[in-house]
């Protein structure tokens, strides 16, 4: 591996298309192509556009059962 002034530079990250518009990404705003596309994505996150849908049955599994006893050993 040569380190001279004419040696090719290996990029740290692979070039990928911008997730917003598809243009090649730039080093300064990776993985986006411009500050504009970066701001658009941030705005979507802040508005809650990127959410993971939750099913009703999953929410009920997270709630404690009402038939369990309290830490003192008595029924609530």
PyMOL commands that set and color helices and strands:
alter all, ss='L'
color gray80, all
select helices_A, chain A and resi 35-47+56-62
alter helices_A, ss='H'
color red, helices_A
deselect
rebuild
show_as cartoon
